[in-house]
Amino acid sequence: MTDDAVPASSGLPASSDRQATSDRSASSDLADLRASDADRERVAEVLRDALAEGRLDMAEFEERLEETYKARTYRELAPVTRDLPGAGVVPPPVVSLHKEPARDGRWDGRIAGGEGAPSWAVAVMSGFQRTGRWTVPRRLNCVAFWGGGEIDLREADFSAGEVEINCVAIMGGVQIVVPPGVEVVVRGIGVMGGFDQRESGVPGDPGGPRVVVTGFAFWGGVGIERKKTRAARQQEKRDRQAARRELRSALRDEAHDVRRRVLEGQRDLLHDHDRRRDRRREDRRDRREDRGGRGGRGGRDRYFED
């Protein structure tokens, strides 16, 4: 059998087999070509990017870099970066194994991450406050002994989607203020004291933070209330004032329209009265003229008969 012969079982024409053999030969010839310094530098750049991205550790990087600079042909360079993405190659997307809560625009910027404020707040025969703009840590420990504390979350950011506030109140108290849209879960224990449960179980906004209140109260208490921010209350006040102004304006416009319609109705009545009066005058005038005409003709007829 010659080189041009093709077994009958292959089902391919002899010309196709010759073309495939020719392509393999050409590829083999290209792989055996000598690599230039520029080719080796391009491969080294890919290795440096892989090291920076964490795809290679330092030992692998040094080993492959040594192989790169020792390589003489393209065949020797190819295995160095075979398992690495090259320039312009988009890596596959990272798939998270944890389901993130749904977010809306209201809470996107307030769940900021990070460590947050100091994780302790202590009041011994004194008081403490956490108000205004601050970042709530993942766990905030509060102690009030013969004292009191205030934790205001209305303008605060959150280091995580769920934070815990652990309160220990002994003959003292801690007051927690949360804004609307925050879910509150109360798990504290009170002995001759208590934890406020009024806000527990109120559903929060989709994607909003969750505040878990834990701890212990002895002859003391932990209060939880839901309030709007001062800015929100002022905005609501302005909205109510604007609504009242619009209502007053609408009432004035309606009263003006009613008055205009009443005046137009009175004017129409006066016009109808004037028309009826003129019509009656014309009717009386016509009747007088008719009576006068009939009386004059009767006198002349009697005169000529005599």
MIZANU-691545 format. One record per residue (C-alpha): residue in three letters; z, y, x. Coordinates in pm, 1 decimal. Layout:
BEGIN
  aa        Z        Y        X
 ALA        Z        Y        X
...
REM end
This chain:
BEGIN
  aa        Z        Y        X
 MET      0.0      0.0      0.0
 THR    -93.0    344.5    136.5
 ASP    116.4    656.0    125.9
 ASP    -96.3    791.6   -159.0
 ALA    -35.6    491.8   -379.3
 VAL    216.9    523.8   -662.0
 PRO    382.3    228.0   -836.6
 ALA    262.4    178.8  -1191.1
 SER    617.3    175.3  -1328.3
 SER    677.4    535.7  -1220.6
 GLY    454.5    676.4  -1495.5
 LEU    366.9    980.2  -1278.1
 PRO     26.7   1067.5  -1142.3
 ALA    -23.1   1036.1   -769.5
 SER    -81.5   1412.3   -735.6
 SER    264.6   1498.3   -880.8
 ASP    436.8   1264.1   -638.3
 ARG    250.9   1413.7   -346.3
 GLN    356.0   1765.4   -461.6
 ALA    724.2   1665.6   -485.0
 THR    710.8   1507.1   -142.0
 SER    548.6   1821.2     -4.4
 ASP    822.5   2044.7   -158.6
 ARG   1098.3   1833.1    -10.2
 SER    934.8   1849.0    327.3
 ALA    903.9   2227.6    303.2
 SER   1271.0   2264.0    202.7
 SER   1376.6   2042.3    490.1
 ASP   1171.6   2250.1    727.5
 LEU   1332.1   2574.6    602.1
 ALA   1683.4   2429.8    634.1
 ASP   1614.9   2346.3    995.3
 LEU   1513.6   2702.0   1082.1
 ARG   1735.1   2888.8   1322.3
 ALA   1984.4   3135.6   1163.4
 SER   2007.7   3491.5   1289.1
 ASP   2316.5   3697.9   1367.7
 ALA   2257.5   3892.3   1043.8
 ASP   2264.0   3564.2    846.8
 ARG   2593.9   3467.1   1002.6
 GLU   2741.6   3812.1    931.3
 ARG   2642.1   3782.3    562.8
 VAL   2822.9   3448.2    539.9
 ALA   3126.9   3595.1    717.4
 GLU   3133.8   3880.5    464.2
 VAL   3143.1   3628.8    177.1
 LEU   3436.7   3455.3    349.5
 ARG   3623.9   3785.3    388.8
 ASP   3578.5   3862.3     17.2
 ALA   3703.5   3513.5    -70.8
 LEU   4012.1   3568.2    145.1
 ALA   4084.4   3902.4    -20.0
 GLU   4045.8   3749.3   -368.1
 GLY   4276.2   3459.6   -286.8
 ARG   4007.2   3191.0   -297.9
 LEU   4082.8   3094.8     63.0
 ASP   4406.1   3093.6    256.1
 MET   4419.7   3216.7    614.2
 ALA   4382.3   2870.0    771.4
 GLU   4071.7   2788.7    565.0
 PHE   3926.6   3130.6    636.9
 GLU   3969.2   3092.1   1014.6
 GLU   3823.9   2740.2   1007.8
 ARG   3517.8   2840.1    808.3
 LEU   3466.4   3156.2   1008.8
 GLU   3460.9   2950.0   1327.7
 GLU   3204.2   2713.5   1172.8
 THR   2995.1   3014.4   1068.6
 TYR   2967.7   3158.1   1416.7
 LYS   2897.6   2811.5   1563.3
 ALA   2616.4   2740.6   1316.1
 ARG   2264.2   2745.8   1459.4
 THR   2052.5   2660.1   1151.5
 TYR   2053.6   2730.8    778.5
 ARG   2148.1   2368.1    718.6
 GLU   2473.0   2423.2    908.1
 LEU   2547.3   2753.1    729.8
 ALA   2498.0   2624.9    373.4
 PRO   2816.6   2407.9    345.1
 VAL   3040.9   2696.9    454.5
 THR   3001.5   2890.3    126.6
 ARG   2886.7   2611.3   -105.3
 ASP   3206.0   2630.4   -320.0
 LEU   3232.7   3013.7   -315.9
 PRO   3063.8   3267.8   -544.9
 GLY   2808.4   3477.6   -364.0
 ALA   2727.9   3843.3   -401.8
 GLY   2627.7   3931.2   -757.5
 VAL   2776.8   3612.2   -900.6
 VAL   3012.5   3677.6  -1192.9
 PRO   3314.8   3444.8  -1184.0
 PRO   3412.7   3261.5  -1501.9
 PRO   3655.7   3446.7  -1729.6
 VAL   4027.4   3387.9  -1688.5
 VAL   4170.6   3199.1  -1986.1
 SER   4529.4   3282.9  -2074.0
 LEU   4750.3   2990.9  -2177.6
 HIS   4984.9   3224.8  -2369.6
 LYS   4891.0   3376.4  -2701.7
 GLU   4936.7   3749.9  -2691.1
 PRO   5048.8   3929.8  -3008.9
 ALA   4792.2   4131.4  -3196.3
 ARG   4796.5   4495.7  -3095.3
 ASP   4709.1   4806.6  -3286.2
 GLY   4651.9   5158.2  -3160.6
 ARG   5002.0   5273.7  -3250.1
 TRP   5190.2   5044.2  -3008.1
 ASP   4930.9   4990.5  -2730.6
 GLY   5066.2   5264.3  -2508.1
 ARG   5436.0   5201.8  -2575.4
 ILE   5463.6   4840.6  -2455.8
 ALA   5419.6   4943.7  -2095.4
 GLY   5566.2   4653.6  -1896.0
 GLY   5760.5   4700.3  -1574.6
 GLU   6132.8   4688.4  -1511.1
 GLY   6238.7   4975.7  -1733.1
 ALA   6563.0   5173.8  -1718.6
 PRO   6887.9   5038.9  -1564.1
 SER   6998.1   4727.9  -1748.7
 TRP   7363.9   4835.5  -1793.2
 ALA   7530.1   5104.5  -2004.5
 VAL   7910.0   5120.8  -1992.8
 ALA   8156.0   5344.9  -2176.3
 VAL   8530.8   5303.6  -2102.7
 MET   8726.6   5563.3  -2301.6
 SER   8409.1   5769.2  -2287.2
 GLY   8053.4   5748.9  -2409.1
 PHE   7693.3   5689.5  -2306.7
 GLN   7352.7   5779.9  -2446.3
 ARG   7003.5   5645.5  -2405.9
 THR   6780.7   5886.8  -2595.5
 GLY   6448.9   6062.8  -2562.0
 ARG   6166.9   5924.9  -2351.6
 TRP   6279.5   5616.5  -2157.9
 THR   6173.6   5254.8  -2101.0
 VAL   6383.3   4977.8  -2253.8
 PRO   6431.2   4687.1  -2009.0
 ARG   6382.5   4328.0  -2115.5
 ARG   6762.2   4291.9  -2142.6
 LEU   6999.1   4584.7  -2183.7
 ASN   7373.3   4514.8  -2156.8
 CYS   7604.8   4764.0  -2329.3
 VAL   7985.5   4773.2  -2305.7
 ALA   8200.1   5011.2  -2513.3
 PHE   8578.9   4992.2  -2463.2
 TRP   8768.4   5261.5  -2649.5
 GLY   8448.7   5455.6  -2646.9
 GLY   8105.3   5474.3  -2798.1
 GLY   7740.4   5461.3  -2711.2
 GLU   7410.3   5561.1  -2866.2
 ILE   7081.3   5384.5  -2802.4
 ASP   6785.3   5567.0  -2954.3
 LEU   6455.7   5378.1  -2942.2
 ARG   6248.5   5620.2  -3149.6
 GLU   6069.7   5776.8  -2851.8
 ALA   6124.5   5494.7  -2602.3
 ASP   5869.0   5269.3  -2437.1
 PHE   5926.0   4894.7  -2407.3
 SER   5896.2   4681.8  -2095.1
 ALA   5799.8   4378.3  -2306.4
 GLY   5698.5   4289.7  -2660.0
 GLU   6048.2   4147.5  -2716.7
 VAL   6362.1   4306.0  -2572.1
 GLU   6727.5   4209.4  -2604.0
 ILE   7019.2   4450.3  -2642.7
 ASN   7347.0   4274.4  -2569.7
 CYS   7642.5   4476.0  -2700.9
 VAL   8013.2   4420.5  -2630.6
 ALA   8224.9   4656.3  -2841.6
 ILE   8604.5   4635.4  -2803.7
 MET   8785.9   4896.1  -3010.1
 GLY   8469.1   5097.9  -2978.8
 GLY   8120.0   5112.6  -3116.4
 VAL   7751.6   5116.7  -3030.9
 GLN   7492.4   5282.3  -3254.1
 ILE   7129.5   5165.7  -3225.2
 VAL   6850.0   5372.2  -3379.8
 VAL   6506.5   5211.7  -3420.2
 PRO   6183.6   5369.2  -3547.2
 PRO   5981.4   5232.1  -3839.7
 GLY   5757.6   4940.6  -3744.6
 VAL   6005.0   4772.9  -3507.5
 GLU   6131.9   4428.9  -3605.8
 VAL   6508.4   4383.4  -3563.6
 VAL   6688.8   4051.0  -3527.6
 VAL   7071.0   4056.7  -3525.8
 ARG   7259.5   3765.7  -3365.3
 GLY   7592.9   3924.5  -3276.3
 ILE   7940.4   3793.3  -3360.0
 GLY   8220.7   4012.4  -3493.6
 VAL   8596.8   3944.9  -3493.3
 MET   8780.4   4209.3  -3697.1
 GLY   8460.2   4398.9  -3644.1
 GLY   8096.6   4346.5  -3718.8
 PHE   7726.5   4389.9  -3661.7
 ASP   7514.0   4585.1  -3907.8
 GLN   7271.2   4346.6  -4077.1
 ARG   7086.9   4592.1  -4302.7
 GLU   6777.1   4623.0  -4085.7
 SER   6760.8   4255.3  -3989.6
 GLY   6463.7   4075.1  -4140.7
 VAL   6258.3   4387.8  -4215.1
 PRO   5902.0   4303.4  -4105.0
 GLY   5756.4   4513.0  -3828.0
 ASP   5406.5   4641.7  -3763.0
 PRO   5142.1   4402.1  -3625.2
 GLY   5173.9   4414.9  -3248.9
 GLY   5495.7   4613.4  -3266.2
 PRO   5797.5   4536.2  -3046.6
 ARG   6081.7   4309.2  -3145.6
 VAL   6443.8   4404.4  -3075.2
 VAL   6703.6   4125.9  -3062.8
 VAL   7063.4   4251.0  -3089.6
 THR   7327.1   4011.1  -2954.9
 GLY   7684.5   4036.8  -2833.1
 PHE   8046.1   4046.2  -2948.4
 ALA   8252.0   4301.8  -3142.6
 PHE   8632.5   4295.5  -3149.8
 TRP   8797.0   4569.9  -3353.6
 GLY   8473.0   4751.5  -3317.9
 GLY   8120.2   4754.8  -3451.7
 VAL   7754.0   4774.4  -3372.9
 GLY   7553.3   4983.7  -3617.5
 ILE   7176.7   4968.3  -3658.7
 GLU   6978.7   5224.8  -3852.3
 ARG   6610.9   5300.0  -3893.1
 LYS   6505.1   5662.4  -3859.4
 LYS   6188.0   5852.4  -3803.5
 THR   6150.4   6081.3  -3505.2
 ARG   6213.2   6450.7  -3539.9
 ALA   5845.3   6518.3  -3482.9
 ALA   5753.5   6272.8  -3759.2
 ARG   6002.5   6433.9  -3998.8
 GLN   5869.8   6779.8  -3915.5
 GLN   5516.1   6657.9  -3969.9
 GLU   5614.8   6511.6  -4306.5
 LYS   5777.7   6844.0  -4397.6
 ARG   5459.1   7029.0  -4304.8
 ASP   5255.9   6780.3  -4506.4
 ARG   5482.1   6831.6  -4810.5
 GLN   5454.8   7208.6  -4775.6
 ALA   5077.1   7183.7  -4749.2
 ALA   5069.0   6956.4  -5055.0
 ARG   5281.7   7205.7  -5251.9
 ARG   5052.3   7490.4  -5147.7
 GLU   4749.9   7291.5  -5258.6
 LEU   4922.0   7210.1  -5588.7
 ARG   5010.9   7574.5  -5650.8
 SER   4656.6   7678.1  -5566.6
 ALA   4517.7   7413.9  -5801.2
 LEU   4755.8   7528.1  -6078.5
 ARG   4651.7   7890.7  -6026.9
 ASP   4286.3   7793.9  -6041.9
 GLU   4346.4   7589.5  -6356.3
 ALA   4542.3   7873.5  -6519.6
 HIS   4261.8   8113.3  -6430.6
 ASP   4006.3   7878.0  -6585.0
 VAL   4216.4   7842.8  -6902.5
 ARG   4252.8   8219.4  -6931.5
 ARG   3881.3   8266.4  -6876.2
 ARG   3798.9   8009.9  -7142.6
 VAL   4044.8   8175.8  -7385.9
 LEU   3890.3   8518.6  -7324.7
 GLU   3542.7   8379.2  -7368.0
 GLY   3651.9   8215.9  -7694.2
 GLN   3801.5   8542.5  -7820.1
 ARG   3485.3   8729.2  -7724.3
 ASP   3274.7   8476.2  -7912.2
 LEU   3499.1   8512.3  -8219.3
 LEU   3464.7   8891.3  -8208.6
 HIS   3088.9   8860.6  -8181.0
 ASP   3080.3   8622.7  -8478.5
 HIS   3299.7   8861.8  -8678.9
 ASP   3069.7   9154.2  -8597.5
 ARG   2762.1   8955.1  -8697.4
 ARG   2917.2   8849.5  -9026.5
 ARG   3024.1   9211.4  -9097.7
 ASP   2674.1   9342.6  -9023.9
 ARG   2527.1   9069.9  -9244.5
 ARG   2756.9   9167.6  -9535.0
 ARG   2662.6   9535.3  -9497.3
 GLU   2296.3   9447.7  -9505.8
 ASP   2350.7   9231.2  -9814.5
 ARG   2531.5   9517.2  -9994.9
 ARG   2258.7   9762.7  -9898.6
 ASP   1990.2   9528.0 -10027.6
 ARG   2172.8   9480.9 -10357.9
 ARG   2210.6   9858.0 -10407.3
 GLU   1845.8   9911.1 -10337.5
 ASP   1751.5   9637.5 -10583.6
 ARG   1968.3   9790.7 -10859.9
 GLY   1833.3  10139.4 -10797.0
 GLY   1472.2  10020.6 -10813.5
 ARG   1516.1   9839.0 -11142.1
 GLY   1687.7  10143.0 -11309.2
 GLY   1407.6  10389.3 -11216.4
 ARG   1127.0  10176.8 -11357.1
 GLY   1303.7  10135.5 -11700.3
 GLY   1342.7  10516.3 -11753.9
 ARG    978.2  10588.6 -11688.4
 ASP    867.2  10319.6 -11934.5
 ARG   1080.3  10462.3 -12219.5
 TYR    939.5  10811.8 -12155.0
 PHE    578.8  10706.8 -12196.0
 GLU    654.8  10508.5 -12513.0
 ASP    805.8  10817.8 -12679.7
REM end
